[in-house]
Every structure is written in structure tokens, then in C-alpha cells.
């Protein structure tokens, strides 16, 4: 694989082979984050808006990649009325590192509302369904995937499927990537994961609950999560080459060929502002190291650092490079087998 060849080239002092990262968000959103102390259902509550920005999991990955200095192409769907908002936001926050190639569909881009209660330490998430897409829209995005899928490309499929896109359509896009030699990354919901258990793709990112759904195995402990992740890898008859299992405050696990790494960092619970987008930031940190030809140990370490920087950010939707650097230094990676690189 290109990532492994890059690691070998870097060790030999050669420049890495350039990779392109394409993020694909089929069901984007406009995220609204509200801070409400002692939030109670059925009561009038004083609220302060701390974030209002274009999002969706793939959009978030492109945003964090740009902050980390990595270029990407952001594609997928967007409602016609919100196209300008997404393009302006990604241009501004990406500082020229994000190429926007979103496909316009009829209907309104959904709203996602997160209510953060710092007193009771809770987050309440309200998820809108959003637009439905037509068969013509599905054909357009599938053709887009086919055009972008190349041997030097990483295609990151992030988020849920909107009404109108079926699991069969998603499988076809994964097949296009595999046929072209492109590396597909999948970060989606449990319904889709259950249906693509036996599909062949490069990397899966899933939390413990999603991994349990996909494998039918317990994932509560570190050992259970590692075993579940290992069970769907190609070495054990599955279709996935690399699995990232996120475990919230307990860090993340990376499982792949001859590799089982556990990464964690410490952060005081009082510093956590919101966990919205932490998984997307983690994935961006991992992919940055992949395209730079760095070790898998560095990759999961930077992933955990980026996710933690997201969690402590006072501005929703933004991370600080200084925070990423600080948490990278504070993070610990342990190898469970082999050298872990």
C-alpha cells in the first residue's frame, strides 16, 4: 500500500509519494451548539450560542486537515440554499487548503443542534433528517467518486446516508474505490456498518458501540475492543485492512497488519467543552501522518491529540494547533504486539 511505501521512503531519506485526501459527506449539516446551564426538558432555559457553522463528518475532517496543514478535496451533497455558506466557510477556515466540489441537491441542508450543560456535564444532541436525494443525484455522486478514485487517493466516506441513498449505492462506491486501487476510509452509522461487514476497504473508524454492532462482539474493555477490531481485519478473514476503535476518555485503538496500538492522553474533565466532532478530528490527525509517511504510532498519537484538542476548544468547530502539539507530547502509545510501526 502507498502508506507503507511512504514509511519506507521516509526511513530511507526519500520524499513521500504525494497522496490526495478526498472527504465525502453525503448528509451534511449546519451545526448549532448551545450552552445551557442546568438544561431541563420542558422548561424555559437561558442559552448562549457557542457555535454555528457548516458541518457534517467529512466536512469536519477537511476542516481539521486544513488546520493541520494538509490539503483535501471536500465533496458530497449540499442543499442549494446552503452552498454559498459552505463554500465561504471552507474557503475562510481552510486558508486555501480545501478544494470544494460539493454537488447541489434540492431541499434544505439539515440542522444539528447540540445542547451542552457544563453544570450537569451532559450533551444533548438533536439530529434533523435533512433532504432526500433522487436517483439522478446518486448517479452524480457515484460518478464523482469514480472520477476521484485513483491509486494515490484516500477517499473518506464520513457520516450517515441521506434518504434516497441505499446501502447498495454505498457498497457500489466502495467497489469503485477498490477497483481503482484507491484507499477507502469508512466512518458511518451502525445501520450501514452492519450491512458492509464483509466489504473490502482500507480503513474503518468506529466507536465501541458501532464496533459491537458490526462484529456482534462485546467491546466494553480494551481487550474486548481489540479482539472485535481484529476479527474484521483481512488477517482474520474480514475485509478491512486497518481499524480505528475510539473509546472516548480511554483513547483509541489502532489494529492492522502486525499492529495493535493503544493511544491515550490525560485531560482534566473540567477542561472538556464539547465532544462534538472529536472523532472527525482524530481521523484527520491519523490521515495527516499517513500522507506524510510517518509511523502508525505517530498516526494514532496525533489522532488522539487532535481529538482531545477538539474536546477542549472553547470555539465549537475550531481547534488550536498549540493544543494539538501539547496533547501530542502528553499522549502515550503502547504496542500490544510487534514493533507497532
C-alpha positions, 0 to 999 in steps of 0.5 A: 500500500502507498502508506507503507511505501511512504514509511519506507521512503521516509526511513530511507531519506526519500520524499513521500509519494504525494497522496490526495485526501478526498472527504465525502459527506453525503448528509451534511449539516449546519451545526448549532451548539448551545450552552445551557446551564442546568438544561431541563426538558420542558422548561424555559432555559437561558442559552448562549450560542457557542457555535454555528457553522457548516458541518457534517463528518467529512466536512469536519475532517477537511476542516481539521486537515486544513488546520493541520496543514494538509490539503483535501478535496471536500465533496458530497451533497449540499442543499442549494440554499446552503452552498454559498455558506459552505463554500465561504466557510471552507474557503475562510477556515481552510486558508486555501487548503480545501478544494470544494466540489460539493454537488447541489441537491434540492431541499434544505441542508439539515440542522444539528443542534447540540445542547451542552450543560457544563453544570450537569456535564451532559450533551444533548444532541438533536439530529434533523433528517435533512433532504432526500436525494433522487436517483439522478443525484446518486448517479452524480455522486457515484460518478464523482467518486469514480472520477476521484478514485485513483491509486494515490487517493484516500477517499473518506466516506464520513457520516450517515446516508441521506434518504434516497441513498441505499446501502447498495449505492454505498457498497457500489462506491466502495467497489469503485474505490477498490477497483481503482486501487484507491484507499477507502476510509469508512466512518458511518452509522451502525445501520450501514456498518452492519450491512458492509461487514464483509466489504473490502476497504482500507480503513474503518473508524468506529466507536465501541458501540458501532464496533459491537454492532458490526462484529456482534462482539462485546467491546466494553474493555480494551481487550474486548475492543481489540479482539472485535477490531481484529476479527474484521481485519483481512488477517482474520478473514474480514475485509478491512485492512486497518481499524480505528476503535475510539473509546472516548476518555480511554483513547483509541485503538489502532489494529492492522497488519502486525499492529495493535496500538493503544493511544491515550492522553490525560485531560482534566474533565473540567477542561472538556467543552464539547465532544462534538466532532472529536472523532472527525478530528482524530481521523484527520490527525491519523490521515495527516501522518499517513500522507506524510509517511510517518509511523502508525504510532505517530498516526494514532498519537496525533489522532488522539491529540487532535481529538482531545484538542477538539474536546477542549476548544472553547470555539465549537468547530475550531481547534488550536494547533498549540493544543494539538502539539501539547496533547501530542507530547502528553499522549502515550502509545503502547504496542500490544504486539510487534514493533507497532510501526 
